[in-house]
Amino acid sequence: MGVLLEPATLLGIILVGYLFKRFGLFRPLDYRVLQTVVFDLVLPGAIIYSFATNPHDPSLLLVSAFAFVASLIPPLAIFLTSRHRPTAQRAFLMLNGSGFNIGCFCFPMLQSLLGTAALVPAAMFDIGNSVMVSAGTNVMTQGLLHIRPGQSLDPDAGEPVKLDDPDARKLHRKAAAISIAKGFLSSPSFDTYLVMVCFTLAGISLPDWSAQITRPFSAANAFCSMLMVGMLMDLPGGRDDVKSVLQILAWRLPFGVLFAVAAWYLLPFDPLIRQAVALCCLAPTAVFATMFTDKVLGNARLAGFTLALTAVIGAVLMVVAHLLMGAL
């Protein structure tokens, strides 16, 4: 019963955020205030706290590389197999069909299932994952689908405008390069991970006071993130929305199970680390997906529902996988 308490609590926080909005205690766009707090303050603080309180072996960067591959392959596969669909649909699938919610969901789940020692491989997993979810997936989606930086697509939009003029293509390439650099460097979470990796490779340990300062951020991470999801979430508005969510599940679930099996059987680490990585592969959609879906499609509410639904499914899968791997 205790194994189910943590995921039930997280899902309960999402429900509270949703109900508060439905009853008018939160206004429709209030989630954007919390969105800024989570992405620019709480998550970076939680990352620093994790590195300040747990030793991070450089050999675990292999876990980071594994996570990067696991976050990179699905959007590429979606892009290659969705060529005849409208751009807006392809963007929604690419932004929400990949990436993992590690800091907000897996950290408390793994601590409940495996103990605090599992947070170290989870944090190293999130380094590679963060390269994609905090910037890379959005940059890749805009680049592959020729979405201009700052452009917001209507859900019914057709294919992007073709740039036939050489000067226009040159300006577009320049804008794309700037957008890529800005996409990575303007993400506080990615920048924080980058600095922490440099410290790990250099053998630099963070001082004790850094853990004391960032502990409140780490404690607030899961609550603020899940409350934000509830605030922006809405039920699917029709058959097309239901179809989009089902397509996300059809991509995420097989890939998640595949990568979890690969982590358990292929990674050269002890069972605790391999199990922690495998469980991370079953995590729900990243919170960043809601922000990028909002910016590109203006449909954060459907992305929020997708996150909530994949959180329910992910919690069940993680508990089942934990029991199965514990029996092996």
C-alpha positions in Angstrom: 0.0 0.0 0.0 2.9 2.4 0.8 4.2 1.8 -2.7 1.0 3.4 -4.2 0.9 6.3 -1.8 3.4 8.5 -3.6 1.9 8.3 -7.1 -1.6 8.7 -5.6 -0.4 11.9 -3.9 1.0 13.3 -7.1 -2.1 12.6 -9.0 -4.2 14.1 -6.2 -2.3 17.3 -6.5 -3.0 17.4 -10.2 -6.7 16.9 -9.4 -6.7 19.7 -6.8 -5.2 22.1 -9.4 -7.9 21.1 -11.9 -10.8 21.4 -9.5 -9.6 24.8 -8.2 -9.6 26.1 -11.7 -13.0 24.6 -12.5 -14.5 26.3 -9.4 -13.0 29.7 -10.3 -10.3 29.8 -7.6 -7.7 29.9 -10.3 -8.2 31.9 -13.5 -7.6 30.2 -16.9 -4.1 31.7 -17.5 -2.9 31.7 -13.9 -0.9 28.5 -14.7 1.6 30.7 -16.6 2.8 32.3 -13.4 3.5 29.0 -11.8 5.0 27.8 -15.1 7.6 30.6 -14.8 8.3 29.7 -11.1 8.7 26.0 -11.9 10.9 26.3 -15.0 13.1 29.2 -14.0 13.5 28.7 -10.3 12.2 25.5 -8.7 13.6 23.0 -11.1 17.1 24.5 -11.3 17.1 24.6 -7.5 16.1 20.9 -7.3 18.9 20.0 -9.7 21.5 21.8 -7.6 20.2 20.1 -4.5 20.4 16.7 -6.1 24.1 17.2 -7.0 24.9 18.8 -3.7 23.5 15.9 -1.6 24.5 12.9 -3.7 27.8 11.8 -5.1 27.7 11.6 -8.9 30.2 9.2 -10.5 31.4 10.3 -13.9 31.0 6.7 -15.1 27.2 7.3 -14.8 27.4 9.6 -17.7 26.7 6.5 -19.7 23.2 6.6 -18.2 23.0 10.2 -19.5 24.0 9.1 -23.0 21.3 6.3 -22.8 18.7 8.8 -21.8 19.6 11.2 -24.6 19.2 8.4 -27.1 15.9 7.4 -25.5 14.6 11.0 -25.8 16.0 11.5 -29.3 14.7 8.5 -31.2 10.9 8.9 -30.7 10.5 12.4 -32.2 12.7 11.4 -35.2 10.5 8.3 -35.7 7.3 10.4 -35.4 8.7 12.9 -37.9 9.6 10.2 -40.5 6.3 8.3 -40.2 3.9 11.4 -40.2 4.8 13.1 -43.4 1.3 13.3 -44.8 -0.3 14.8 -41.7 -0.9 18.6 -41.0 2.0 20.4 -39.4 0.1 21.1 -36.2 -0.6 17.4 -35.6 3.0 16.4 -36.3 4.2 19.1 -33.9 1.9 17.9 -31.1 3.1 14.3 -31.5 6.7 15.2 -31.6 6.5 17.5 -28.6 4.5 15.1 -26.4 5.5 11.7 -27.8 9.0 11.7 -26.3 10.9 12.8 -23.2 10.5 11.9 -19.6 9.2 13.6 -16.4 12.1 12.8 -14.1 12.5 15.7 -11.6 8.9 16.2 -10.9 7.6 12.6 -11.1 10.3 10.0 -11.0 12.3 11.5 -8.1 9.5 11.0 -5.6 8.4 7.7 -7.2 11.9 6.2 -7.1 12.5 7.4 -3.6 9.3 5.6 -2.6 10.1 2.4 -4.5 13.9 2.1 -4.2 15.1 4.6 -1.6 17.3 7.7 -1.9 20.2 5.9 -3.6 18.1 5.6 -6.7 18.0 9.4 -7.1 21.7 9.5 -8.3 21.1 7.4 -11.4 17.8 9.2 -12.0 19.6 12.6 -11.9 22.2 11.3 -14.3 19.4 10.0 -16.6 17.8 13.4 -16.4 21.0 15.1 -17.7 20.6 13.4 -21.1 16.9 13.7 -21.0 17.1 17.4 -20.2 19.1 18.1 -23.3 16.0 17.1 -25.3 13.1 18.0 -23.1 14.3 21.4 -21.9 15.3 22.6 -25.4 16.3 20.0 -27.9 12.9 18.5 -28.8 11.4 21.9 -29.3 14.3 23.1 -31.5 14.2 19.8 -33.5 10.4 20.1 -34.0 10.7 23.7 -35.2 13.6 22.9 -37.5 12.3 19.7 -39.1 8.8 21.1 -39.6 10.1 24.5 -40.7 8.2 26.4 -38.0 9.7 29.9 -37.8 11.0 31.0 -34.4 8.2 32.5 -32.4 5.5 31.3 -34.8 2.4 29.8 -33.3 0.5 27.3 -35.4 -3.3 27.1 -35.5 -4.4 23.5 -34.8 -6.0 23.4 -38.3 -3.0 24.8 -40.0 -1.7 23.1 -43.2 1.8 22.6 -44.3 4.4 25.4 -43.7 5.0 28.1 -46.2 7.8 27.3 -48.6 10.8 29.7 -48.8 11.7 29.9 -52.5 13.7 33.1 -52.5 17.5 32.5 -51.7 17.7 35.5 -49.5 14.6 34.4 -47.6 16.2 30.9 -47.1 19.4 32.5 -45.9 17.6 34.7 -43.4 15.6 31.6 -42.3 18.7 29.6 -41.7 20.3 32.4 -39.7 17.1 32.8 -37.6 17.0 29.0 -37.1 20.7 29.0 -35.9 19.9 31.8 -33.4 16.8 30.0 -32.3 18.7 26.8 -31.6 21.3 28.6 -29.5 18.7 30.6 -27.7 16.6 27.5 -27.2 19.4 25.8 -25.2 21.0 28.7 -23.5 17.8 30.3 -22.4 16.7 27.1 -20.5 17.7 27.5 -16.8 17.3 23.8 -16.2 19.6 22.8 -19.1 22.2 25.5 -18.2 22.1 24.2 -14.6 22.7 20.6 -15.7 25.5 21.8 -18.0 27.3 23.5 -15.1 26.7 20.5 -12.8 28.2 18.1 -15.4 31.3 20.3 -15.7 31.7 20.2 -12.0 31.3 16.4 -12.0 33.9 15.9 -14.7 36.3 18.3 -12.9 35.8 16.5 -9.6 34.4 19.6 -7.9 32.0 19.1 -5.0 29.4 21.7 -4.1 29.7 23.3 -0.7 27.3 22.3 2.1 25.6 25.6 2.1 24.4 25.1 -1.5 22.3 22.2 -0.3 20.8 24.2 2.6 19.9 27.0 0.2 18.3 24.8 -2.5 16.6 22.3 -0.2 13.3 24.3 -0.2 13.3 24.3 -4.0 13.7 20.5 -4.1 10.9 20.1 -1.6 8.6 22.3 -3.6 9.4 20.7 -7.0 6.8 17.9 -7.1 4.0 19.9 -5.6 4.5 23.0 -7.8 4.9 21.0 -11.0 1.9 18.8 -10.5 -0.3 21.7 -9.3 0.7 23.6 -12.5 -0.3 20.6 -14.6 -3.8 20.5 -12.9 -4.2 24.3 -13.4 -3.6 24.1 -17.2 -5.3 20.7 -17.8 -8.7 20.3 -19.5 -10.5 17.2 -20.7 -10.3 16.5 -24.4 -12.6 18.8 -26.3 -13.8 16.3 -28.9 -12.9 13.3 -31.1 -9.8 14.9 -32.6 -8.4 15.6 -29.1 -9.1 12.0 -28.0 -7.4 10.7 -31.2 -4.3 12.9 -30.6 -4.0 11.6 -27.0 -4.4 8.0 -28.1 -1.7 8.5 -30.7 0.7 9.8 -28.0 0.0 6.7 -26.0 0.6 4.5 -29.0 4.0 6.1 -29.4 5.1 6.4 -25.8 4.1 3.0 -24.3 6.0 0.7 -26.8 9.1 2.9 -26.8 9.0 3.2 -23.0 8.8 -0.6 -22.5 11.5 -1.1 -25.1 14.0 1.3 -23.5 13.2 -0.1 -20.0 14.0 -3.6 -21.1 17.2 -2.3 -22.8 18.3 -0.5 -19.6 17.7 -3.6 -17.5 19.5 -6.0 -19.7 22.2 -3.9 -21.4 23.5 -1.3 -19.1 26.8 -2.4 -17.2 25.7 -1.4 -13.7 24.4 -3.0 -10.6 20.7 -4.0 -10.3 19.7 -0.9 -8.4 21.0 1.5 -11.0 19.6 -0.6 -13.9 16.2 -0.7 -12.2 16.2 3.0 -11.6 17.0 3.7 -15.2 14.4 1.2 -16.4 11.7 2.9 -14.3 12.7 6.3 -15.6 11.9 5.0 -19.1 8.3 4.5 -18.0 7.9 8.0 -16.8 5.1 10.3 -18.1 5.4 13.2 -20.5 7.8 15.9 -19.5 6.4 19.1 -17.9 8.4 21.1 -20.5 6.1 19.6 -23.2 3.2 21.6 -21.9 5.2 24.8 -22.1 6.5 24.2 -25.7 3.0 22.9 -26.8 1.6 26.2 -25.5 4.2 28.3 -27.4 4.0 26.4 -30.7 0.3 25.3 -30.8 -1.5 27.3 -28.0 -2.8 24.0 -26.7 -1.2 23.6 -23.3 -4.5 22.2 -21.9 -4.5 19.1 -24.1 -0.8 18.6 -23.3 -1.6 18.9 -19.6 -4.3 16.2 -19.9 -1.8 14.0 -21.8 0.7 14.5 -19.0 -1.9 13.6 -16.3 -3.0 10.5 -18.2 0.5 9.3 -18.8 1.3 9.9 -15.2 -1.5 7.5 -14.1 -0.3 4.9 -16.6 3.3 5.5 -15.8 2.7 5.1 -12.0 1.1 1.7 -12.6 3.8 0.6 -15.0 6.6 1.6 -12.7 5.1 -0.3 -9.7 4.5 -3.4 -11.9 8.0 -3.2 -13.4 9.5 -2.7 -9.9 7.8 -5.9 -8.7 8.9 -7.9 -11.8 12.5 -6.8 -11.6 12.6 -7.4 -7.9 11.6 -11.0 -8.6 14.3 -11.6 -11.2 
